[in-house]
C-alpha cells in the first residue's frame, strides 16, 4: 500500500496525471464546442436545462449587477469628466470612458462575476460526480452525461455572460449620458455621434469576439478542468480553485490579446 502511494505521488506520476488530465479537459472542450454549435443538440430537455442555468446565473442577480454597473459608471464618468476638464480635454472624456469602462472593465467584471458565482459551483459538482457515480464508466456514458447536464449548464453560464455584459454596457452608456448632459434631450445628437465614432465596425467586431471568448471560457473551462482531475474524493476540494485559476489565466490572455490588437 505504501509503495503504491509513493508511486502515485512521485513526480513522474504526477506529471503524467497532469498531462492526461489536461488532454481530457481539452478533448472535452472541443467536444462541448462542437455539440454547442450543432442544432440537433438543442432538444427540449437541453433548452430547459440551459434556461434554468441562465436564470440562476443572470436573472436572479440582475438587479444587483445593474446597480453595481450604474454606480461604477457614475463614479468613473465623474472622475473622467473632471480630469479631462482640468487638462482641457473635455472633448475626449466620453471616448476615454467608453474605451476604458464599456469596452474593457465591464465585460471582464461580468465574466469574473459569473465565473465566481456559477462556474466554480458547476466545477465542484462535476468533480463530485466523477468521484461518485455520476460521470463514471465508458466514454458513451460520459457523453450522455455531458448532453444531459453539463453541456446545457455550461451554455447557460455562457449566455449569462453575454446577456449581463450587454445589459451592463447599456446601463453604463445611459449613466454616461446622464453624467455629461443630465436629463436634457439636447445632447442626443452629439452623444450619438461620439458613440458612433468610438464603435467603428472593426472595433465592434473585436468587442463581440472578445465577449464571445469570455462566454466560451466561463462556460467550458470550469467543467473541462474538473473532468481533467483525478476521480478521487480527496481531489474534489481542489477542483474549483484549479478551475478558477485556469479560467482567470484564460480571461487574462484574451484581454491581453484584445488590448494588444487595439492599441499596440
C-alpha positions as CSV (number, residue, x, y, z in Angstrom):
1,X,0.0,0.0,0.0
2,X,2.8,2.4,0.9
3,X,4.7,1.6,-2.2
4,X,1.6,2.2,-4.3
5,X,1.0,5.6,-2.6
6,X,4.7,6.6,-3.2
7,X,4.3,5.6,-6.8
8,X,1.2,7.7,-7.2
9,X,2.8,10.7,-5.5
10,X,6.1,10.5,-7.4
11,X,6.9,13.5,-9.7
12,X,6.7,11.4,-12.9
13,X,3.3,10.0,-11.9
14,X,2.0,13.5,-11.0
15,X,3.3,14.9,-14.3
16,X,1.7,12.1,-16.3
17,X,-1.6,12.6,-14.4
18,X,-1.4,16.3,-15.1
19,X,-0.8,15.8,-18.9
20,X,-3.6,13.2,-19.1
21,X,-6.0,15.4,-17.2
22,X,-5.1,18.4,-19.4
23,X,-5.7,16.4,-22.5
24,X,-9.0,15.1,-21.2
25,X,-10.1,18.6,-20.5
26,X,-9.0,19.9,-23.9
27,X,-10.9,17.0,-25.6
28,X,-14.0,17.8,-23.6
29,X,-13.8,21.4,-24.6
30,X,-13.6,20.5,-28.2
31,X,-16.5,18.0,-28.0
32,X,-18.6,20.5,-26.0
33,X,-17.9,23.3,-28.5
34,X,-18.9,21.0,-31.4
35,X,-22.0,19.9,-29.6
36,X,-22.9,23.5,-28.7
37,X,-22.7,24.5,-32.4
38,X,-24.9,21.6,-33.6
39,X,-28.6,22.4,-33.9
40,X,-29.5,18.8,-33.1
41,X,-28.1,19.3,-29.6
42,X,-30.9,21.7,-28.5
43,X,-33.6,19.2,-27.6
44,X,-36.4,20.4,-25.3
45,X,-34.6,19.0,-22.3
46,X,-31.3,20.7,-23.1
47,X,-33.1,24.0,-23.7
48,X,-34.9,23.8,-20.4
49,X,-31.7,23.0,-18.5
50,X,-29.9,25.9,-20.2
51,X,-32.8,28.2,-19.4
52,X,-32.7,27.2,-15.7
53,X,-29.0,27.8,-15.6
54,X,-29.3,31.1,-17.3
55,X,-32.0,32.2,-14.8
56,X,-29.8,31.1,-11.9
57,X,-26.7,32.8,-13.3
58,X,-28.2,36.0,-14.7
59,X,-31.8,36.7,-13.8
60,X,-31.5,36.2,-10.1
61,X,-28.6,38.7,-9.8
62,X,-29.8,41.1,-12.5
63,X,-30.8,43.9,-10.1
64,X,-27.5,43.8,-8.2
65,X,-25.5,43.7,-11.4
66,X,-27.4,46.7,-12.8
67,X,-26.9,48.6,-9.5
68,X,-23.2,47.9,-9.4
69,X,-22.7,48.8,-13.1
70,X,-24.6,52.1,-12.6
71,X,-22.7,53.1,-9.5
72,X,-19.3,52.2,-11.1
73,X,-20.3,54.0,-14.3
74,X,-21.3,57.1,-12.4
75,X,-18.1,57.2,-10.4
76,X,-15.9,56.7,-13.5
77,X,-17.7,59.2,-15.7
78,X,-17.4,61.9,-12.9
79,X,-13.7,61.2,-12.5
80,X,-13.0,61.1,-16.2
81,X,-15.0,64.2,-17.0
82,X,-13.4,66.2,-14.1
83,X,-9.9,65.1,-15.0
84,X,-10.5,65.8,-18.7
85,X,-11.9,69.3,-17.9
86,X,-8.8,70.1,-15.7
87,X,-6.4,69.3,-18.6
88,X,-8.5,70.9,-21.3
89,X,-9.5,67.5,-22.9
90,X,-13.3,67.6,-22.3
91,X,-13.9,66.6,-25.9
92,X,-12.3,63.3,-25.2
93,X,-14.0,62.5,-21.9
94,X,-16.7,60.3,-23.4
95,X,-14.2,58.5,-25.7
96,X,-12.0,57.6,-22.7
97,X,-15.0,56.5,-20.7
98,X,-16.3,54.2,-23.4
99,X,-12.9,52.7,-24.2
100,X,-12.0,52.1,-20.6
101,X,-15.2,51.1,-18.9
102,X,-17.6,49.8,-21.5
103,X,-15.1,48.0,-23.7
104,X,-12.7,46.7,-21.1
105,X,-13.8,46.8,-17.4
106,X,-17.5,45.8,-17.6
107,X,-17.0,42.7,-19.8
108,X,-14.1,41.5,-17.6
109,X,-16.1,42.2,-14.4
110,X,-19.2,40.3,-15.7
111,X,-17.1,37.3,-16.8
112,X,-15.3,37.1,-13.4
113,X,-18.6,37.5,-11.5
114,X,-20.4,34.7,-13.4
115,X,-17.3,32.5,-13.1
116,X,-17.1,33.0,-9.3
117,X,-20.8,32.6,-8.7
118,X,-21.8,29.8,-11.1
119,X,-18.7,28.4,-12.8
120,X,-16.9,27.4,-9.6
121,X,-20.1,25.7,-8.3
122,X,-20.5,23.8,-11.5
123,X,-16.9,22.7,-11.5
124,X,-17.3,21.4,-7.9
125,X,-20.4,19.5,-8.9
126,X,-18.6,17.9,-11.8
127,X,-15.8,16.8,-9.5
128,X,-18.3,15.3,-7.1
129,X,-20.0,13.4,-10.0
130,X,-16.7,12.0,-11.1
131,X,-15.8,11.0,-7.5
132,X,-19.2,9.4,-7.1
133,X,-21.1,7.6,-9.8
134,X,-22.4,10.5,-12.0
135,X,-19.8,10.5,-14.8
136,X,-18.1,7.2,-14.3
137,X,-18.0,4.4,-16.8
138,X,-17.5,4.2,-20.6
139,X,-17.0,7.2,-22.8
140,X,-20.5,6.8,-24.1
141,X,-21.9,7.4,-20.6
142,X,-19.7,10.5,-20.2
143,X,-21.1,11.9,-23.5
144,X,-24.6,11.2,-22.3
145,X,-24.0,13.0,-19.0
146,X,-22.4,15.9,-21.0
147,X,-25.5,16.3,-23.2
148,X,-27.9,15.7,-20.3
149,X,-26.5,18.0,-17.7
150,X,-23.0,19.5,-18.2
151,X,-23.4,21.0,-21.7
152,X,-26.7,22.9,-21.1
153,X,-25.4,24.3,-17.9
154,X,-22.2,25.5,-19.5
155,X,-24.3,27.0,-22.3
156,X,-26.4,28.8,-19.6
157,X,-23.3,30.2,-18.0
158,X,-22.0,31.4,-21.4
159,X,-25.4,33.1,-22.2
160,X,-25.3,34.7,-18.8
161,X,-22.0,36.4,-19.6
162,X,-23.4,37.6,-22.9
163,X,-26.7,38.9,-21.6
164,X,-25.2,40.6,-18.4
165,X,-22.4,42.2,-20.5
166,X,-25.0,43.6,-22.9
167,X,-27.1,45.0,-20.1
168,X,-24.1,46.3,-18.2
169,X,-22.8,48.2,-21.2
170,X,-26.3,49.7,-21.9
171,X,-26.5,50.8,-18.3
172,X,-23.1,52.3,-18.5
173,X,-23.9,54.3,-21.6
174,X,-27.1,55.6,-20.1
175,X,-25.4,56.7,-17.0
176,X,-22.6,58.4,-19.0
177,X,-25.3,60.4,-20.8
178,X,-26.8,61.5,-17.5
179,X,-23.4,62.3,-16.1
180,X,-22.5,64.5,-19.1
181,X,-25.8,66.1,-20.2
182,X,-28.2,65.4,-17.3
183,X,-31.8,64.9,-18.3
184,X,-31.6,67.4,-21.1
185,X,-32.7,66.0,-24.5
186,X,-30.5,68.3,-26.5
187,X,-27.4,66.2,-26.1
188,X,-28.7,63.2,-28.0
189,X,-27.1,64.2,-31.4
190,X,-23.6,64.9,-30.0
191,X,-23.7,61.9,-27.8
192,X,-24.8,59.6,-30.7
193,X,-22.0,61.0,-32.9
194,X,-19.4,60.4,-30.2
195,X,-20.5,56.9,-29.6
196,X,-20.6,56.2,-33.3
197,X,-17.1,57.4,-33.7
198,X,-15.9,55.0,-31.0
199,X,-17.8,51.9,-32.1
200,X,-16.5,51.6,-35.6
201,X,-17.2,48.3,-37.4
202,X,-13.7,46.8,-36.7
203,X,-13.8,47.8,-33.0
204,X,-17.3,46.5,-32.6
205,X,-16.4,43.1,-34.2
206,X,-13.4,42.8,-32.0
207,X,-15.5,43.6,-28.9
208,X,-18.1,41.0,-29.9
209,X,-15.3,38.4,-30.4
210,X,-13.8,39.2,-27.0
211,X,-17.1,38.9,-25.2
212,X,-17.8,35.6,-27.0
213,X,-14.5,34.2,-26.0
214,X,-15.2,35.3,-22.4
215,X,-18.5,33.5,-22.5
216,X,-16.9,30.4,-24.0
217,X,-14.2,30.3,-21.3
218,X,-16.7,30.8,-18.5
219,X,-19.0,28.1,-19.9
220,X,-16.3,25.4,-20.7
221,X,-13.1,25.8,-18.6
222,X,-14.5,25.0,-15.1
223,X,-16.2,21.8,-16.4
224,X,-13.2,20.9,-18.5
225,X,-10.8,21.3,-15.6
226,X,-12.9,19.3,-13.3
227,X,-13.2,16.5,-15.9
228,X,-9.5,16.5,-16.2
229,X,-8.9,15.9,-12.4
230,X,-8.5,12.6,-10.7
231,X,-11.6,10.5,-9.8
232,X,-10.9,10.6,-6.1
233,X,-12.9,12.2,-3.3
234,X,-9.9,13.9,-1.8
235,X,-9.3,15.9,-5.0
236,X,-12.8,17.4,-5.0
237,X,-11.9,20.5,-2.9
238,X,-9.1,21.3,-5.3
239,X,-11.4,21.2,-8.4
240,X,-13.0,24.7,-8.0
241,X,-9.7,26.6,-7.2
242,X,-7.9,24.8,-10.0
243,X,-10.6,25.6,-12.5
244,X,-10.8,29.3,-11.4
245,X,-7.0,29.7,-11.8
246,X,-7.1,28.2,-15.3
247,X,-10.2,30.4,-16.1
248,X,-8.5,33.6,-14.8
249,X,-5.4,32.9,-16.9
250,X,-7.6,32.3,-20.0
251,X,-9.5,35.5,-19.4
252,X,-6.3,37.4,-18.9
253,X,-4.9,36.1,-22.1
254,X,-8.0,37.0,-24.1
255,X,-7.9,40.5,-22.6
256,X,-4.2,41.0,-23.2
257,X,-4.6,39.9,-26.9
258,X,-7.5,42.2,-27.3
259,X,-5.6,45.2,-25.8
260,X,-2.6,44.4,-28.0
261,X,-4.7,44.2,-31.1
262,X,-6.3,47.6,-30.5
263,X,-3.5,49.7,-29.1
264,X,-0.2,48.2,-30.0
